[in-house]
Amino acid sequence: MLKRLFLLTLLLIVSLTMLFNCERDKDDITGIIETKETGNTLDYFVYTAALNLHKDSANPVFVLGDSTLFYDISDEIDYIKEHFPDLQNSTIQDYLAKNQNKIELMGIPNLEVTCYLIDEENANQWKELHPNAYALIHFSQVGFNILRDQGLVYFTDFSAPLSAAGQLIMLKKDSSGWKIAKSLMLWIA
């Protein structure tokens, strides 16, 4: 009896360990990533500010790629500094350093818009999966200055085959949170 209880306990521990260590299901037929986890790093507060900017739009529903992307600004730094004169060098350097690798995103906290995460395999079908969504959005990782009160993020906004854009956003943090200081359109289709 004691041996059977020990084996059942061991089986329960192994099962729970496997359950809590599994990654999100990337093979979901719908491509929708169901997650109750939300990010809590500084990057996520910046993403929240960028998405909540659209809370009063006619259709505040978005699909968000589940991993970051990178737009290399190395060759455009003079152009960027011309349009963002307050942008600090440490913010640019942090942006370039962080964006060497993709990271997987979790849910965005404190959103005042509707936002669905979608995996890369199903991103091309975002409109079929979420017909009420306005656009498919991708973010880069956020570059911060040394004081962590200035941020720089790149994002793309794809709403139709010939309606897409990529832009940089500079944000500043004050006592009430992150605010968009200025944005710069880098390309449009």
DOROVEX-359211 format. One record per residue (C-alpha): x, y, z; residue in one letter. Coordinates in Angstrom, 1 decimal, always signed. Each point is the difference from the previous one (the first is absolute). Layout:
BEGIN
      x      y      z lumke
      X      Y      Z     A
...
END
This chain:
BEGIN
      x      y      z lumke
   +0.0   +0.0   +0.0     M
   +2.8   +2.4   +0.9     L
   +1.8   -0.8   -3.2     K
   -3.1   +0.7   -2.1     R
   -0.6   +3.3   +1.8     L
   +3.7   +0.9   -0.7     F
   -0.4   -0.8   -3.7     L
   -3.2   +2.0   -0.3     L
   +1.6   +3.0   +1.7     T
   +3.0   -0.3   -2.3     L
   -2.3   -0.2   -3.0     L
   -1.9   +3.1   +1.1     L
   +3.3   +2.0   +0.5     I
   +1.3   -1.0   -3.4     V
   -3.3   +0.9   -1.7     S
   -0.2   +3.4   +1.7     L
   +3.6   +0.7   -0.9     T
   -0.6   -0.8   -3.6     M
   -3.2   +2.1   +0.0     L
   +1.7   +3.1   +1.3     F
   +3.1   -0.3   -2.1     N
   -1.8   -0.3   -3.4     C
   +0.3   +2.8   -2.5     E
   -3.0   +1.7   -1.6     R
   -1.6   -2.2   -2.6     D
   +1.3   +1.1   -3.3     K
   -2.0   -2.7   -1.9     D
   -3.4   +1.4   +0.9     D
   -2.2   -0.3   -3.2     I
   -1.3   +3.5   +0.3     T
   +3.4   +1.6   +0.5     G
   -1.4   +1.9   +3.0     I
   +2.2   -0.2   +3.0     I
   -2.0   -0.2   +3.1     E
   +2.0   +1.3   +2.9     T
   -0.9   +1.4   +3.4     K
   +3.6   +1.0   +0.5     E
   +0.8   +3.7   -0.5     T
   +3.4   +1.5   -0.2     G
   +1.2   +2.2   +2.8     N
   +3.3   +1.4   -1.2     T
   +0.4   +3.6   -1.0     L
   -0.4   -0.9   -3.6     D
   -3.6   -1.0   +0.6     Y
   -0.9   +3.3   +1.5     F
   +1.3   +1.7   -3.2     V
   -2.0   -2.5   -2.2     Y
   -3.1   +0.9   +2.1     T
   +0.5   +3.7   -0.6     A
   +0.5   -0.5   -3.7     A
   -3.2   -2.2   -0.4     L
   -2.2   +2.1   +2.3     N
   +0.7   +3.0   -2.2     L
   -2.7   -1.5   -2.3     H
   -2.6   -0.5   +2.7     K
   -2.3   +2.6   -1.4     D
   +0.3   -1.1   -3.6     S
   -3.1   -1.3   -1.9     A
   +1.4   -3.6   +0.2     N
   +2.3   -0.6   +3.0     P
   +0.6   -3.7   -0.7     V
   +3.5   -1.2   -1.0     F
   +1.9   -3.2   -0.6     V
   +3.5   +0.0   +1.4     L
   +2.9   -2.3   -1.2     G
   +1.1   -2.2   +2.8     D
   +3.7   +0.8   -0.4     S
   +2.0   +3.2   -0.5     T
   +1.5   +1.1   -3.3     L
   +3.1   +2.2   -0.7     F
   +0.4   +3.0   -2.2     Y
   +3.6   +1.0   -0.3     D
   +0.3   +3.7   +0.5     I
   +3.8   +0.1   -0.2     S
   +0.1   +1.7   -3.4     D
   -2.7   +2.5   +0.9     E
   +1.2   +1.3   +3.3     I
   +0.7   +3.5   -1.3     D
   -3.5   +0.2   -1.5     Y
   -1.5   -1.3   +3.2     I
   +1.9   +2.4   +2.2     K
   -1.1   +2.9   -2.3     E
   -3.7   -0.9   +0.7     H
   +0.5   -1.0   +3.6     F
   +2.5   +2.6   +1.3     P
   -0.6   -1.1   +3.6     D
   +0.8   -3.6   -0.7     L
   +3.0   -1.0   +2.1     Q
   +2.9   -2.1   -1.3     N
   -0.5   -2.6   +2.8     S
   -3.6   -0.6   -1.2     T
   +1.3   -0.6   -3.6     I
   +2.8   -2.3   +1.2     Q
   -2.4   -2.0   +2.2     D
   -2.5   -0.4   -2.9     Y
   +2.8   -1.3   -2.3     L
   +1.4   -2.4   +2.7     A
   -3.4   -1.5   +1.0     K
   -1.3   -0.5   -3.4     N
   +2.6   -2.6   -1.2     Q
   -2.4   -2.8   +0.9     N
   -3.7   -0.5   +0.0     K
   -1.8   -0.6   +3.2     I
   -3.4   -1.6   +0.5     E
   -2.7   +2.4   +1.3     L
   -2.6   -0.6   +2.7     M
   -3.3   +1.8   +0.4     G
   +0.2   +3.8   +0.2     I
   -1.3   +1.2   +3.4     P
   -2.5   +2.8   +0.7     N
   -1.3   +0.3   -3.6     L
   -2.9   +2.3   -0.8     E
   -0.3   -1.6   -3.5     V
   -0.5   -3.6   -1.0     T
   +3.1   -1.8   -1.0     C
   +0.5   -3.6   -1.1     Y
   +3.4   -1.7   -0.1     L
   +0.7   -2.1   -3.1     I
   +2.9   -2.3   -0.9     D
   +2.2   +0.6   -3.0     E
   -1.4   -3.0   -1.9     E
   -3.5   +1.4   +0.0     N
   +0.8   +3.7   -0.2     A
   -0.7   +0.1   -3.7     N
   -3.6   -1.2   +0.8     Q
   -0.6   +2.6   +2.7     W
   -2.9   +1.6   -1.8     K
   -1.8   -3.4   -0.5     E
   +0.6   -0.9   +3.6     L
   -1.0   +3.4   +1.4     H
   -2.3   +1.7   -2.6     P
   -0.9   +2.8   +2.4     N
   +3.7   +1.0   +0.5     A
   +1.3   +3.2   -1.5     Y
   +3.6   -0.9   -0.4     A
   +2.9   -2.5   +0.6     L
   +2.7   +1.6   +2.1     I
   +3.5   -1.0   +0.8     H
   +2.3   +1.6   +2.5     F
   +3.8   +0.1   +0.5     S
   +1.5   -0.3   +3.4     Q
   +0.2   +3.4   +1.7     V
   +3.3   +1.9   +0.4     G
   +0.3   +2.1   +3.2     F
   +2.3   +2.7   +1.1     N
   +2.1   -0.4   +3.2     I
   -2.7   +1.5   +2.2     L
   -2.6   -2.2   -1.5     R
   -2.3   +3.0   -0.6     D
   +0.3   +0.1   -3.8     Q
   -0.8   -2.8   -2.4     G
   +0.3   -0.7   -3.7     L
   -2.1   -2.6   -1.7     V
   -0.6   -1.0   -3.7     Y
   -3.4   -1.3   -1.1     F
   -1.7   -1.1   -3.1     T
   -3.7   +0.5   -0.7     D
   -1.5   -2.2   -2.8     F
   -3.7   +0.5   -0.7     S
   -0.2   -1.1   -3.7     A
   +2.3   -1.2   -2.8     P
   +0.7   +3.6   -1.1     L
   -0.5   +1.6   +3.3     S
   +2.9   -0.4   +2.4     A
   +2.6   +2.2   +1.8     A
   +3.0   -0.2   +2.2     G
   +0.9   +2.6   +2.5     Q
   +2.2   +0.8   +3.0     L
   -1.6   +1.4   +3.1     I
   +1.9   +1.9   +2.7     M
   -1.7   -0.2   +3.4     L
   +0.7   +1.8   +3.3     K
   -1.0   -1.0   +3.4     K
   -1.3   +2.5   +2.5     D
   -1.9   -0.3   +3.3     S
   -3.1   -1.3   -1.7     S
   +1.7   -2.6   -2.1     G
   +1.3   -0.4   -3.6     W
   -1.1   +2.5   -2.6     K
   +0.8   +0.2   -3.7     I
   +2.2   +3.0   -0.5     A
   +0.4   -0.3   -3.8     K
   -0.3   -2.5   -2.9     S
   +1.8   -0.2   -3.3     L
   -1.3   -1.8   -3.0     M
   +2.8   -2.0   -1.6     L
   -1.9   -1.6   -2.8     W
   -3.5   -0.3   -1.4     I
   -1.7   -2.2   -2.6     A
END
